[in-house]
Amino acid sequence: MAIQSNHIFINLPVKDLNRSMQFFGDIGFEFNEQMTDKNAACMIVGRNIYVMLLVEDYFKSFTGKALSDSAASTEVIVSITADSRAGVDEIVNNALAAGASASNDKMDNEFMYGWSFEDIDGHLWEVMYMPESDEDSDDDFYG
């Protein structure tokens, strides 16, 4: 059997933790307070999916590499799903209202609808909706 993890934690450096928490809270995300302190906030994205917002100096303690300048380059695009096309629009519109920048135009094709934004620290987020047929299930998608 291929490797499968029970949880995923995405770590993102942020300039101002409180401002980032307010931004993502305004979008509609919640935080695990037990895993949140002055250096890090654990944002709940889904069941067993988390984004750790780490103050830049704290983030640096996990790597010997320099941080990417998110204003000039991209290292990762965080992609999440919504439960409907309207859900995609709601998440991105909430992000834009909270101070995000539009990243790309909406994408609409027969198997996927998506829209993206750049958060207040320059990280790219893509929000997608992929309609499922009656025959589809997570088991089919993940093998």
C-alpha positions in Angstrom: 0.0 0.0 0.0 1.2 3.5 -0.8 2.0 5.9 2.0 -1.1 7.7 3.3 -1.0 10.3 6.1 -3.7 10.8 8.7 -3.1 14.6 8.9 -1.6 17.3 6.8 0.0 20.5 8.2 1.0 23.2 5.8 3.4 25.7 7.3 3.3 29.3 6.1 5.4 32.2 7.3 3.5 35.4 8.2 4.6 38.9 9.1 2.0 39.7 11.7 0.3 36.7 13.4 -2.6 38.6 14.9 -3.3 40.3 11.6 -3.2 37.0 9.7 -5.5 35.3 12.2 -8.0 38.2 11.8 -7.7 37.9 8.0 -8.4 34.2 7.9 -11.0 34.5 10.6 -12.8 37.1 8.4 -12.8 34.6 5.6 -14.5 32.1 7.9 -11.7 29.8 9.2 -11.4 28.8 12.9 -8.3 28.1 14.9 -7.3 25.3 17.3 -6.5 27.4 20.4 -4.5 24.5 22.0 -2.0 24.8 19.1 -1.9 28.6 19.0 0.5 30.9 20.8 2.5 34.0 20.2 4.6 32.3 17.4 2.1 30.1 15.7 -1.6 29.7 15.0 -3.2 26.4 13.9 -5.9 27.2 11.3 -8.4 24.4 10.8 -9.0 23.9 7.0 -10.8 20.6 7.1 -11.0 17.3 8.9 -7.3 16.5 9.6 -6.1 19.4 7.4 -4.4 22.4 9.1 -2.4 25.5 8.1 0.1 26.6 10.6 0.6 30.3 10.4 4.1 30.8 11.8 5.7 34.2 12.6 8.6 34.6 10.2 11.4 34.3 12.8 9.8 31.2 14.2 9.3 29.7 10.7 13.1 30.3 10.0 13.9 28.1 13.0 12.7 25.1 11.1 14.9 25.6 8.1 18.4 26.7 7.2 17.1 28.2 4.0 16.1 31.8 3.4 12.4 32.6 3.2 11.0 33.2 -0.2 9.9 36.7 -1.0 6.2 36.1 -1.6 5.9 39.5 -3.4 8.4 38.4 -6.0 8.2 34.6 -6.2 5.9 31.7 -5.4 7.0 28.5 -3.8 3.5 26.9 -3.3 -0.1 27.3 -4.1 -2.4 26.2 -1.4 -5.5 24.6 -3.0 -8.6 23.8 -1.1 -12.1 22.7 -2.1 -15.5 24.2 -1.5 -18.8 22.3 -1.5 -20.3 24.3 -4.3 -19.6 26.9 -6.9 -21.3 29.4 -4.6 -19.0 28.2 -1.8 -16.0 29.0 -4.0 -17.3 32.5 -4.7 -18.1 33.1 -1.0 -14.6 32.1 0.2 -12.8 34.2 -2.4 -15.2 37.2 -1.9 -14.7 37.0 1.8 -10.9 37.0 1.3 -11.1 40.0 -1.0 -13.2 41.9 1.5 -10.7 41.0 4.2 -7.8 42.5 2.2 -6.7 39.8 -0.2 -5.8 40.5 -3.8 -7.3 38.7 -6.8 -4.8 36.2 -8.2 -6.4 34.7 -11.3 -9.7 35.0 -13.1 -12.4 32.4 -12.4 -11.9 29.1 -14.1 -15.0 27.3 -15.3 -14.9 24.0 -17.2 -16.9 20.8 -17.2 -15.1 19.2 -14.3 -13.8 22.0 -12.2 -14.8 25.6 -11.1 -12.2 27.6 -9.3 -11.0 31.1 -8.3 -7.9 32.2 -6.5 -6.6 34.9 -4.3 -3.3 36.2 -2.7 -3.5 36.5 1.0 -2.1 39.5 3.0 1.4 37.8 3.2 1.5 37.1 -0.6 0.7 33.4 -0.4 -1.4 32.0 -3.2 -4.7 30.2 -2.5 -6.8 28.4 -5.0 -10.4 27.5 -4.2 -12.0 24.8 -6.3 -15.3 23.0 -6.7 -15.3 19.6 -8.5 -18.8 18.3 -8.9 -19.1 14.6 -8.3 -21.2 12.2 -10.2 -23.4 9.7 -8.4 -20.7 7.1 -9.0 -17.9 9.2 -7.6 -16.5 8.9 -4.1 -13.4 9.8 -2.2 -12.2 6.2 -2.6 -12.3 6.5 -6.4 -10.4 9.8 -6.3 -7.7 8.6 -3.9 -7.3 5.1 -5.4 
